[in-house]
Amino acid sequence: MSPRVLITIVTRNCAAYLRACLESLRAQSCRDFLVCVWDNASTDETLEIIAADGAFIHNTDFSAANLGFCAGQNRLISSVDSEYVLVLNPDVVLQPRFIEILVNALDQDPKAGAASGKLWRWQDTQRPAEPRILDTTGIYFTPSQRHFDRGSGELDRGQYERREYVFGASGAAAFYRRKMLEETKAGGEYFDEAFFTYREDADLAWRAQWMGWRCLYVPEAAGFHVRLVLPERRASLPPLLNMHSFKNRFLLRTKNMDAGTYLRFLLPITARDLAAFAYVLARERTSLRALPLLFRAFPGAWEVRKALQRHRRVSPKDMRTWFSYKPVTRPIRSR
């Protein structure tokens, strides 16, 4: 029989965190799940940790090259049938009832295609940070088309303790209904492999919103995340990651933004684009490699865009209400 939950983990040189992540899965109160791992050519002790947990991990695939987060996740998600999929980063540790709570939440809300728990920053891999600093309570978009993790860097004072709908779930620990994944996939891909890595969770969330699926924030489902990618750390991040981030900013908009929304937010979008190009030209010329990749991905992205506009269940006017400089949420009673 198929498990209710498939847990998919893509690894690459994450030995410092992976053991704790797997231990937190062993401690889950919900036991009806399978763990599948895709490794993208790790050269540290990641492979040894995976081998030691061979009895717990249902299946592991080892790639001789780094195919990217999206490709690894697509192969894992399609490998086992399940009602739900938990896309999990190896640098996340979950509290024991995380899966149980999210399964129950989506069981009770058939309009929700995804769910986000509450993640705190895990700055010390040996023990959680105190006081607890928020990492994410879902993602939101600004008019300039930047997307952020709601609550990121804030001290948790109980300000995000209400269940509500958010734009999308962070890919660090995103809980998806398979029916939604199947309905929103394009070209046989759940995550667009042209993204390679970074912003793919926002892309999937945007497609799901066009198709009328909600994303439910459930604060009782909690965990910790070692957040490595932050805007203020950009100068210290690997050039490959920054290049894909630059590319995917434009790819994301090409696929998902309607013309009316672009015109409505033309000034903040253009200002941000000019700032991004200026930064790349002045300080990050390695990211210019994104431009030919973007042009190569454009035809496929445009086909996805046209399909979304044909089949969308949400009006552009309603979609625009999600874009704000302050996080936008919607009450559950609105369903």
VOBA-1610 file (N, C-alpha, C; in pm, whole numbers, padded with zeros to 5 digits, always signed):
BEGIN
Met+00083-00120+00000Met+00000+00000+00000Met+00087+00125+00000Ser+00037+00230-00064Ser+00111+00355-00069Ser+00107+00425+00067Pro+00215+00492+00102Pro+00215+00567+00228Pro+00128+00691+00215Arg+00081+00743+00326Arg+00007+00868+00321Arg+00102+00983+00287Val+00227+00976+00338Val+00321+01085+00320Val+00451+01032+00262Leu+00497+01096+00156Leu+00630+01071+00102Leu+00718+01188+00142Ile+00830+01160+00206Ile+00925+01263+00246Ile+01042+01260+00149Thr+01066+01371+00081Thr+01170+01376-00022Thr+01279+01473+00022Ile+01402+01424+00020Ile+01518+01502+00066Ile+01625+01498-00043Val+01667+01614-00089Val+01779+01625-00184Val+01900+01671-00106Thr+02009+01596-00117Thr+02130+01626-00040Thr+02246+01666-00132Arg+02331+01750-00077Arg+02460+01782-00139Arg+02550+01841-00031Asn+02646+01761+00013Asn+02744+01804+00114Asn+02676+01864+00237Cys+02587+01786+00296Cys+02510+01835+00412Cys+02531+01746+00534Ala+02648+01688+00545Ala+02676+01596+00656Ala+02660+01663+00792Ala+02683+01792+00800Ala+02676+01862+00929Ala+02536+01862+00987Tyr+02433+01844+00902Tyr+02296+01856+00948Tyr+02212+01730+00929Leu+02250+01646+00834Leu+02162+01539+00789Leu+02126+01440+00899Arg+02221+01405+00982Arg+02194+01306+01088Arg+02081+01354+01180Ala+02088+01481+01221Ala+01984+01535+01309Ala+01850+01540+01238Cys+01849+01570+01109Cys+01725+01572+01032Cys+01659+01434+01032Leu+01737+01331+01004Leu+01683+01195+01000Leu+01637+01149+01138Glu+01708+01187+01241Glu+01667+01151+01376Glu+01532+01214+01410Ser+01508+01335+01364Ser+01379+01399+01390Ser+01266+01329+01315Leu+01296+01269+01201Leu+01194+01194+01128Leu+01163+01062+01200Arg+01264+01000+01256Arg+01240+00876+01332Arg+01149+00901+01452Ala+01153+01022+01505Ala+01076+01054+01626Ala+00934+01101+01595Gln+00892+01101+01470Gln+00760+01152+01435Gln+00648+01064+01491Ser+00544+01127+01539Ser+00428+01054+01593Ser+00350+00985+01482Cys+00345+01046+01365Cys+00285+00982+01248Cys+00389+00889+01186Arg+00353+00763+01168Arg+00448+00665+01116Arg+00420+00624+00972Asp+00311+00674+00914Asp+00271+00631+00780Asp+00341+00717+00674Phe+00472+00701+00665Phe+00550+00777+00567Phe+00668+00694+00519Leu+00721+00734+00405Leu+00845+00679+00351Leu+00941+00794+00325Val+01068+00769+00347Val+01173+00869+00322Val+01252+00828+00198Cys+01262+00917+00101Cys+01344+00893-00017Cys+01446+01007-00031Val+01567+00971-00068Val+01677+01067-00075Val+01740+01064-00214Trp+01768+01184-00266Trp+01846+01198-00389Trp+01972+01276-00353Asp+02089+01219-00383Asp+02213+01289-00353Asp+02275+01343-00480Asn+02309+01472-00476Asn+02370+01541-00590Asn+02521+01548-00574Ala+02586+01433-00590Ala+02732+01425-00599Ala+02802+01482-00476Ser+02759+01442-00359Ser+02824+01488-00236Ser+02966+01435-00227Thr+03054+01517-00168Thr+03193+01476-00149Thr+03233+01475-00002Asp+03139+01506+00087Asp+03170+01501+00230Asp+03119+01369+00287Glu+03081+01364+00413Glu+03038+01240+00476Glu+02888+01212+00458Thr+02822+01286+00373Thr+02679+01267+00351Thr+02647+01123+00311Leu+02725+01067+00221Leu+02697+00932+00172Leu+02711+00828+00283Glu+02806+00848+00373Glu+02822+00754+00484Glu+02703+00760+00580Ile+02651+00880+00603Ile+02534+00895+00689Ile+02413+00829+00626Ile+02395+00847+00496Ile+02285+00783+00425Ile+02297+00631+00433Ala+02417+00580+00411Ala+02438+00434+00415Ala+02408+00378+00553Ala+02443+00451+00657Ala+02418+00404+00793Ala+02270+00399+00825Asp+02189+00476+00753Asp+02045+00478+00776Asp+01970+00404+00665Gly+02037+00311+00601Gly+01977+00240+00489Gly+01847+00168+00523Ala+01835+00119+00645Ala+01712+00050+00684Ala+01595+00145+00702Phe+01624+00272+00734Phe+01518+00370+00757Phe+01477+00439+00628Ile+01573+00463+00540Ile+01546+00533+00413Ile+01494+00432+00312His+01378+00460+00256His+01315+00366+00162His+01396+00349+00035Asn+01446+00461-00017Asn+01521+00453-00143Asn+01616+00571-00152Thr+01735+00545-00205Thr+01834+00650-00226Thr+01889+00641-00367Asp+01895+00756-00434Asp+01956+00764-00567Asp+02078+00853-00558Phe+02186+00808-00618Phe+02311+00883-00615Phe+02343+00932-00756Ser+02354+01063-00770Ser+02387+01122-00899Ser+02536+01152-00904Ala+02598+01123-01018Ala+02741+01151-01034Ala+02768+01299-01059Ala+02662+01376-01086Ala+02675+01520-01109Ala+02565+01591-01032Asn+02587+01718-01007Asn+02486+01798-00938Asn+02378+01840-01037Leu+02263+01773-01032Leu+02154+01803-01123Leu+02064+01916-01073Gly+02088+01960-00951Gly+02006+02066-00895Gly+01895+02015-00805Phe+01846+02104-00721Phe+01739+02070-00628Phe+01612+02027-00701Cys+01575+02102-00805Cys+01448+02076-00873Cys+01447+01939-00939Ala+01552+01905-01010Ala+01557+01775-01078Ala+01554+01661-00978Gly+01630+01674-00869Gly+01630+01570-00768Gly+01493+01552-00706Gln+01427+01662-00672Gln+01294+01654-00612Gln+01193+01593-00709Asn+01197+01631-00835Asn+01103+01576-00933Asn+01115+01425-00942Arg+01236+01374-00941Arg+01256+01230-00951Arg+01206+01159-00825Leu+01226+01220-00712Leu+01180+01158-00588Leu+01028+01161-00578Ile+00967+01275-00608Ile+00822+01287-00595Ile+00749+01189-00686Ser+00803+01166-00804Ser+00739+01074-00898Ser+00771+00928-00871Ser+00862+00900-00778Ser+00907+00762-00756Ser+00811+00678-00672Val+00732+00743-00587Val+00641+00672-00496Val+00508+00746-00492Asp+00398+00672-00505Asp+00267+00734-00495Asp+00234+00758-00348Ser+00168+00870-00321Ser+00130+00903-00184Ser+00023+01010-00188Glu-00048+01027-00078Glu-00150+01130-00072Glu-00088+01268-00052Tyr+00020+01272+00028Tyr+00089+01397+00059Tyr+00238+01381+00035Val+00305+01494+00011Val+00449+01496-00007Val+00507+01604+00083Leu+00605+01567+00164Leu+00680+01665+00244Leu+00816+01684+00178Val+00833+01800+00115Val+00962+01837+00056Val+01046+01897+00168Leu+01154+01828+00204Leu+01228+01864+00325Leu+01375+01888+00295Asn+01427+02001+00343Asn+01570+02025+00334Asn+01644+01941+00439Pro+01765+01896+00409Pro+01840+01817+00506Pro+01890+01898+00625Asp+01877+02031+00620Asp+01920+02114+00734Asp+01800+02161+00817Val+01695+02078+00819Val+01575+02105+00898Val+01556+01994+01000Val+01520+02031+01121Val+01484+01936+01226Val+01341+01965+01267Leu+01257+01862+01264Leu+01114+01878+01291Leu+01079+01834+01432Gln+00983+01902+01491Gln+00930+01856+01619Gln+00845+01730+01595Pro+00827+01646+01698Pro+00770+01512+01678Pro+00632+01505+01615Arg+00547+01606+01629Arg+00412+01598+01575Arg+00397+01676+01445Phe+00505+01720+01386Phe+00499+01804+01265Phe+00415+01738+01156Ile+00447+01615+01119Ile+00376+01549+01009Ile+00232+01520+01049Glu+00210+01470+01168Glu+00074+01438+01213Glu-00016+01561+01206Ile+00032+01674+01254Ile-00049+01796+01257Ile-00084+01841+01115Leu+00011+01837+01023Leu-00016+01884+00888Leu-00105+01788+00810Val-00091+01659+00832Val-00182+01563+00771Val-00325+01591+00815Asn-00345+01607+00944Asn-00479+01635+00997Asn-00533+01767+00943Ala-00446+01868+00933Ala-00491+01999+00886Ala-00539+01993+00742Leu-00466+01925+00654Leu-00508+01917+00514Leu-00623+01819+00495Asp-00631+01717+00581Asp-00747+01628+00576Asp-00876+01707+00599Gln-00869+01808+00683Gln-00987+01886+00719Gln-01013+02004+00625Asp-00922+02030+00532Asp-00935+02147+00444Asp-00904+02107+00301Pro-01003+02054+00228Pro-00976+02004+00093Pro-00937+02112-00007Lys-00960+02240+00026Lys-00920+02347-00066Lys-00773+02384-00051Ala-00710+02336+00053Ala-00568+02365+00075Ala-00483+02264+00000Gly-00400+02314-00090Gly-00311+02226-00165Gly-00173+02216-00105Ala-00145+02302-00006Ala-00014+02304+00058Ala-00030+02353+00200Ala+00071+02327+00281Ala+00072+02375+00419Ala+00213+02412+00460Ser+00221+02513+00544Ser+00348+02557+00601Ser+00338+02552+00752Gly+00438+02494+00816Gly+00447+02503+00959Gly+00527+02626+00998Lys+00562+02635+01125Lys+00646+02743+01176Lys+00787+02689+01195Leu+00884+02754+01129Leu+01024+02717+01147Leu+01097+02827+01220Trp+01182+02787+01315Trp+01271+02880+01383Trp+01411+02864+01328Arg+01495+02966+01346Arg+01635+02957+01305Arg+01708+02857+01394Trp+01791+02778+01331Trp+01875+02681+01403Trp+02018+02719+01373Gln+02073+02806+01456Gln+02206+02860+01431Gln+02316+02772+01488Asp+02283+02687+01581Asp+02378+02594+01641Asp+02327+02453+01616Thr+02402+02374+01540Thr+02355+02241+01504Thr+02346+02146+01622Gln+02398+02185+01738Gln+02391+02099+01855Gln+02269+02130+01942Arg+02219+02253+01934Arg+02103+02288+02016Arg+02031+02406+01952Pro+01898+02413+01966Pro+01821+02523+01909Pro+01857+02655+01975Ala+01837+02762+01900Ala+01865+02896+01952Ala+01763+02936+02057Glu+01808+03005+02159Glu+01722+03065+02260Glu+01767+03209+02282Pro+01678+03309+02277Pro+01536+03294+02247Pro+01514+03253+02102Arg+01396+03207+02072Arg+01369+03153+01939Arg+01346+03265+01838Ile+01427+03259+01732Ile+01419+03354+01622Ile+01346+03286+01507Leu+01248+03352+01450Leu+01170+03293+01342Leu+01250+03283+01213Asp+01228+03174+01143Asp+01288+03155+01011Asp+01184+03175+00902Thr+01069+03109+00915Thr+00961+03129+00818Thr+00827+03089+00877Thr+00725+03163+00839Thr+00586+03126+00866Thr+00508+03135+00735Gly+00573+03097+00627Gly+00515+03109+00493Gly+00583+03220+00415Ile+00562+03223+00284Ile+00625+03323+00199Ile+00523+03425+00149Tyr+00573+03546+00120Tyr+00488+03651+00065Tyr+00566+03728-00041Phe+00491+03799-00127Phe+00549+03875-00237Phe+00525+04025-00216Thr+00623+04105-00257Thr+00609+04250-00256Thr+00573+04298-00396Pro+00526+04424-00410Pro+00497+04476-00545Pro+00617+04476-00639Ser+00739+04486-00586Ser+00858+04481-00671Ser+00895+04339-00711Gln+00812+04243-00670Gln+00828+04101-00702Gln+00946+04036-00631Arg+00982+04090-00516Arg+01070+04017-00426Arg+00981+03928-00340His+01031+03812-00304His+00954+03729-00213His+01039+03699-00090Phe+00973+03697+00024Phe+01040+03684+00153Phe+00969+03579+00238Asp+01042+03533+00339Asp+00982+03447+00440Asp+00919+03535+00547Arg+00791+03515+00569Arg+00719+03595+00668Arg+00777+03571+00807Gly+00808+03679+00876Gly+00861+03670+01011Gly+01010+03646+01020Ser+01078+03633+00907Ser+01220+03599+00906Ser+01302+03695+00991Gly+01378+03639+01087Gly+01466+03717+01170Gly+01399+03781+01290Glu+01267+03767+01303Glu+01196+03826+01417Glu+01204+03735+01539Leu+01206+03796+01655Leu+01191+03722+01779Leu+01049+03670+01788Asp+01033+03542+01818Asp+00900+03483+01827Asp+00835+03524+01959Arg+00742+03618+01949Arg+00668+03664+02066Arg+00524+03613+02063Gly+00497+03516+01978Gly+00361+03466+01964Gly+00278+03543+01864Gln+00344+03622+01778Gln+00271+03704+01683Gln+00219+03627+01562Tyr+00261+03502+01545Tyr+00215+03420+01433Tyr+00156+03290+01485Glu+00059+03299+01571Glu+00000+03181+01636Glu-00137+03146+01582Arg-00179+03209+01474Arg-00313+03184+01421Arg-00304+03108+01289Arg-00386+03007+01276Arg-00397+02939+01146Arg-00459+03035+01047Glu-00400+03044+00928Glu-00450+03134+00824Glu-00388+03093+00692Tyr-00439+03151+00585Tyr-00384+03122+00454Tyr-00272+03220+00421Val-00163+03168+00368Val-00051+03249+00322Val-00031+03222+00174Phe+00058+03298+00111Phe+00077+03280-00034Phe+00135+03143-00066Gly+00235+03100+00012Gly+00298+02972-00017Gly+00386+02925+00097Ala+00437+02804+00081Ala+00522+02742+00182Ala+00667+02747+00139Ser+00755+02775+00234Ser+00898+02770+00206Ser+00939+02628+00171Gly+01026+02616+00070Gly+01074+02485+00028Gly+01160+02414+00130Ala+01195+02481+00240Ala+01272+02414+00345Ala+01194+02299+00406Ala+01062+02317+00420Ala+00975+02212+00476Ala+00835+02237+00426Ala+00812+02210+00298Ala+00684+02238+00234Ala+00601+02110+00227Phe+00478+02119+00274Phe+00389+02003+00279Phe+00284+02020+00169Tyr+00281+01928+00073Tyr+00196+01941-00045Tyr+00095+01827-00055Arg-00023+01861-00104Arg-00121+01761-00143Arg-00084+01713-00283Arg-00075+01582-00302Arg-00033+01533-00434Arg-00130+01574-00544Lys-00257+01580-00514Lys-00354+01621-00614Lys-00319+01759-00668Met-00276+01848-00581Met-00234+01981-00626Met-00108+01973-00710Leu-00011+01893-00667Leu+00113+01880-00743Leu+00087+01827-00884Glu-00002+01729-00897Glu-00031+01673-01028Glu-00104+01774-01116Glu-00190+01854-01054Glu-00269+01950-01130Glu-00186+02067-01179Thr-00083+02104-01105Thr-00005+02224-01139Thr+00126+02194-01209Lys+00164+02068-01223Lys+00292+02040-01287Lys+00285+02076-01435Ala+00398+02113-01490Ala+00405+02157-01630Ala+00519+02082-01698Gly+00491+02028-01814Gly+00593+01953-01887Gly+00642+01833-01809Gly+00556+01776-01725Gly+00594+01660-01646Gly+00678+01694-01524Glu+00697+01823-01494Glu+00783+01865-01383Glu+00701+01934-01275Tyr+00720+01890-01151Tyr+00656+01957-01038Tyr+00730+02088-01009Phe+00861+02079-00996Phe+00946+02197-00985Phe+01013+02218-01121Asp+01010+02340-01168Asp+01067+02372-01298Asp+01219+02352-01294Glu+01270+02256-01372Glu+01412+02224-01366Glu+01499+02333-01429Ala+01440+02424-01504Ala+01516+02538-01553Ala+01559+02631-01439Phe+01489+02622-01325Phe+01528+02701-01208Phe+01654+02645-01143Phe+01677+02515-01154Phe+01789+02444-01094Phe+01777+02444-00942Thr+01787+02562-00883Thr+01767+02577-00738Thr+01733+02722-00709Tyr+01661+02745-00602Tyr+01625+02877-00550Tyr+01508+02938-00627Arg+01408+02982-00551Arg+01283+03043-00598Arg+01186+02941-00657Glu+01223+02815-00664Glu+01132+02715-00720Glu+01008+02696-00633Asp+01022+02717-00501Asp+00905+02707-00413Asp+00807+02820-00439Ala+00858+02941-00466Ala+00771+03054-00498Ala+00700+03033-00631Asp+00770+02974-00727Asp+00710+02945-00857Asp+00595+02846-00843Leu+00616+02740-00769Leu+00510+02641-00748Leu+00393+02703-00671Ala+00423+02784-00572Ala+00317+02849-00494Ala+00232+02940-00583Trp+00298+03012-00674Trp+00226+03104-00763Trp+00135+03027-00858Arg+00187+02919-00916Arg+00104+02836-01004Arg-00016+02779-00928Ala+00006+02734-00806Ala-00103+02680-00725Ala-00209+02786-00697Gln-00165+02909-00669Gln-00260+03018-00645Gln-00345+03045-00769Trp-00282+03043-00888Trp-00360+03063-01011Trp-00468+02956-01026Met-00439+02836-00980Met-00534+02725-00995Met-00633+02717-00879Gly-00628+02815-00790Gly-00727+02822-00684Gly-00695+02745-00559Trp-00574+02692-00548Trp-00536+02617-00430Trp-00487+02712-00320Arg-00526+02684-00197Arg-00482+02761-00082Arg-00357+02700-00020Cys-00283+02783+00052Cys-00170+02735+00133Cys-00200+02770+00278Leu-00210+02669+00361Leu-00251+02685+00500Leu-00129+02694+00591Tyr-00124+02799+00672Tyr-00020+02812+00774Tyr-00071+02752+00904Val+00009+02658+00959Val-00031+02583+01079Val+00081+02599+01182Pro+00068+02691+01277Pro+00179+02720+01368Pro+00212+02607+01465Glu+00117+02518+01490Glu+00145+02408+01583Glu+00247+02310+01526Ala+00260+02304+01395Ala+00361+02220+01330Ala+00491+02301+01323Ala+00589+02263+01400Ala+00707+02347+01415Ala+00837+02269+01395Gly+00942+02344+01369Gly+01074+02284+01351Gly+01180+02392+01347Phe+01303+02350+01315Phe+01419+02440+01312Phe+01488+02426+01177His+01541+02540+01129His+01606+02541+00998His+01736+02619+01006Val+01843+02560+00951Val+01971+02631+00939Val+01963+02717+00813Arg+01929+02842+00828Arg+01910+02932+00715Arg+02044+02987+00667Leu+02085+02944+00550Leu+02212+02987+00493Leu+02196+03100+00393Val+02082+03099+00321Val+02060+03197+00214Val+01973+03310+00266Leu+02035+03427+00281Leu+01965+03549+00322Leu+02014+03664+00236Pro+01930+03764+00208Pro+01974+03875+00122Pro+02101+03943+00171Glu+02113+03958+00304Glu+02231+04027+00357Glu+02358+03944+00347Arg+02346+03815+00316Arg+02464+03729+00302Arg+02503+03706+00157Arg+02441+03776+00063Arg+02460+03746-00078Arg+02607+03745-00119Ala+02685+03839-00068Ala+02825+03850-00110Ala+02907+03728-00070Ser+02861+03653+00030Ser+02936+03536+00076Ser+02881+03405+00023Leu+02774+03412-00057Leu+02713+03290-00109Leu+02788+03241-00233Pro+02777+03112-00266Pro+02844+03060-00386Pro+02796+03132-00511Pro+02886+03164-00604Pro+02847+03233-00727Pro+02739+03160-00806Leu+02743+03026-00805Leu+02642+02949-00879Leu+02502+02977-00824Leu+02489+02982-00692Leu+02360+03008-00631Leu+02311+03148-00664Asn+02400+03247-00656Asn+02361+03385-00688Asn+02320+03399-00834Met+02390+03327-00921Met+02356+03333-01063Met+02215+03279-01088His+02182+03164-01026His+02048+03109-01044His+01942+03198-00980Ser+01975+03260-00868Ser+01881+03353-00805Ser+01849+03469-00899Phe+01951+03522-00964Phe+01932+03633-01059Phe+01846+03589-01177Lys+01878+03475-01234Lys+01802+03421-01347Lys+01657+03397-01309Asn+01637+03334-01195Asn+01503+03288-01160Asn+01409+03402-01123Arg+01465+03516-01085Arg+01380+03632-01060Arg+01299+03665-01185Phe+01362+03662-01302Phe+01295+03696-01427Phe+01215+03578-01481Leu+01266+03458-01462Leu+01194+03340-01508Leu+01062+03324-01432Leu+01065+03351-01305Leu+00946+03343-01220Leu+00837+03436-01272Arg+00875+03556-01307Arg+00778+03655-01353Arg+00729+03622-01494Thr+00818+03574-01579Thr+00778+03537-01715Thr+00667+03434-01713Lys+00678+03338-01622Lys+00582+03229-01618Lys+00448+03268-01555Asn+00453+03353-01454Asn+00336+03367-01368Asn+00267+03503-01371Met+00333+03608-01413Met+00274+03741-01401Met+00193+03779-01525Asp+00068+03819-01503Asp-00015+03866-01613Asp+00021+04011-01647Ala-00017+04054-01766Ala+00020+04187-01815Ala-00037+04298-01727Gly-00160+04282-01681Gly-00222+04384-01597Gly-00147+04405-01467Thr-00101+04296-01407Thr-00026+04308-01282Thr+00109+04373-01307Tyr+00172+04340-01418Tyr+00301+04403-01450Tyr+00285+04554-01465Leu+00179+04596-01534Leu+00155+04740-01551Leu+00121+04806-01418Arg+00046+04736-01335Arg+00007+04794-01206Arg+00129+04823-01120Phe+00229+04733-01125Phe+00348+04748-01041Phe+00472+04780-01122Leu+00453+04846-01236Leu+00564+04871-01328Leu+00678+04948-01262Leu+00647+05052-01188Leu+00753+05134-01130Leu+00837+05058-01027Pro+00778+04993-00925Pro+00863+04920-00831Pro+00936+04802-00895Ile+00874+04737-00992Ile+00940+04625-01059Ile+01062+04675-01137Thr+01042+04782-01214Thr+01151+04836-01296Thr+01265+04887-01209Ala+01231+04955-01100Ala+01334+05007-01010Ala+01417+04893-00952Arg+01350+04787-00913Arg+01422+04672-00857Arg+01507+04603-00963Asp+01454+04589-01083Asp+01530+04526-01192Asp+01657+04605-01223Leu+01644+04737-01231Leu+01761+04820-01260Leu+01865+04809-01149Ala+01818+04804-01025Ala+01910+04788-00913Ala+01982+04653-00920Ala+01907+04548-00956Ala+01967+04416-00965Ala+02072+04410-01076Phe+02041+04468-01193Phe+02137+04469-01303Phe+02261+04552-01267Ala+02239+04663-01202Ala+02352+04747-01163Ala+02443+04674-01066Tyr+02386+04603-00972Tyr+02467+04528-00875Tyr+02547+04419-00945Val+02483+04347-01036Val+02552+04240-01107Val+02666+04296-01192Leu+02642+04405-01260Leu+02746+04464-01345Leu+02863+04518-01263Ala+02833+04570-01145Ala+02937+04634-01066Ala+03011+04536-00975Arg+02938+04437-00918Arg+02997+04356-00812Arg+02983+04206-00830Glu+02904+04162-00928Glu+02876+04018-00936Glu+02865+03975-01082Arg+02970+04000-01157Arg+02964+03974-01301Arg+02952+03826-01334Thr+02983+03738-01239Thr+02964+03595-01263Thr+02816+03562-01285Ser+02726+03647-01236Ser+02583+03621-01254Ser+02534+03656-01394Leu+02618+03720-01475Leu+02578+03748-01612Leu+02559+03620-01693Arg+02615+03511-01642Arg+02591+03381-01708Arg+02444+03342-01707Ala+02365+03410-01623Ala+02222+03380-01615Ala+02149+03418-01743Leu+02199+03516-01815Leu+02124+03569-01930Leu+02104+03466-02041Pro+02209+03396-02088Pro+02182+03294-02190Pro+02094+03180-02139Leu+02107+03146-02011Leu+02019+03043-01954Leu+01874+03089-01953Leu+01854+03216-01924Leu+01719+03272-01923Leu+01659+03270-02063Phe+01736+03310-02162Phe+01686+03308-02300Phe+01653+03166-02344Arg+01735+03071-02302Arg+01711+02932-02339Arg+01583+02879-02275Ala+01554+02925-02153Ala+01436+02876-02081Ala+01309+02951-02121Phe+01323+03063-02191Phe+01208+03149-02219Phe+01095+03078-02295Pro+01122+03004-02402Pro+01009+02942-02475Pro+00926+02849-02387Gly+00992+02766-02307Gly+00917+02678-02219Gly+00839+02754-02114Ala+00900+02860-02060Ala+00832+02941-01960Ala+00709+03009-02020Trp+00720+03053-02143Trp+00607+03121-02208Trp+00491+03024-02232Glu+00522+02898-02264Glu+00417+02798-02283Glu+00345+02772-02151Val+00419+02766-02041Val+00356+02749-01910Val+00266+02868-01880Arg+00314+02986-01909Arg+00236+03108-01886Arg+00103+03103-01961Lys+00109+03066-02089Lys-00013+03062-02169Lys-00111+02958-02115Ala-00059+02844-02073Ala-00147+02741-02016Ala-00212+02789-01887Leu-00135+02858-01802Leu-00192+02910-01678Leu-00302+03012-01706Gln-00281+03099-01804Gln-00381+03199-01836Gln-00508+03137-01894Arg-00492+03022-01961Arg-00611+02954-02016Arg-00691+02883-01908His-00620+02824-01811His-00687+02735-01716His-00701+02794-01576Arg-00657+02915-01554Arg-00660+02972-01420Arg-00804+02979-01367Arg-00813+02968-01234Arg-00942+02976-01166Arg-00954+03101-01081Val-00849+03183-01082Val-00843+03305-01003Val-00821+03423-01097Ser-00888+03533-01071Ser-00872+03650-01158Ser-00742+03723-01127Pro-00685+03790-01228Pro-00565+03871-01201Pro-00588+03975-01092Lys-00707+04032-01086Lys-00737+04131-00983Lys-00724+04070-00844Asp-00776+03950-00827Asp-00765+03883-00698Asp-00620+03845-00669Met-00548+03801-00770Met-00408+03765-00750Met-00326+03885-00703Arg-00356+04003-00756Arg-00280+04122-00720Arg-00292+04159-00573Thr-00398+04112-00508Thr-00415+04146-00367Thr-00311+04080-00278Trp-00238+03982-00331Trp-00134+03915-00252Trp-00004+03996-00247Phe+00013+04093-00337Phe+00140+04163-00349Phe+00138+04290-00264Ser+00217+04289-00157Ser+00218+04401-00064Ser+00353+04404+00007Tyr+00391+04523+00054Tyr+00517+04534+00128Tyr+00504+04479+00270Lys+00382+04455+00314Lys+00360+04384+00440Lys+00295+04250+00408Pro+00329+04145+00483Pro+00274+04013+00453Pro+00122+04013+00450Val+00066+03953+00345Val-00078+03941+00328Val-00120+03800+00366Thr-00223+03790+00447Thr-00282+03660+00480Thr-00433+03669+00458Arg-00496+03553+00459Arg-00641+03549+00447Arg-00696+03456+00554Pro-00806+03495+00617Pro-00861+03412+00724Pro-00919+03283+00671Ile-00915+03180+00752Ile-00967+03050+00709Ile-01115+03056+00683Arg-01188+03141+00753Arg-01332+03148+00735Arg-01372+03189+00594Ser-01275+03247+00518Ser-01307+03293+00382Ser-01327+03178+00285Arg-01290+03057+00327Arg-01309+02944+00236Arg-01453+02905+00225
//
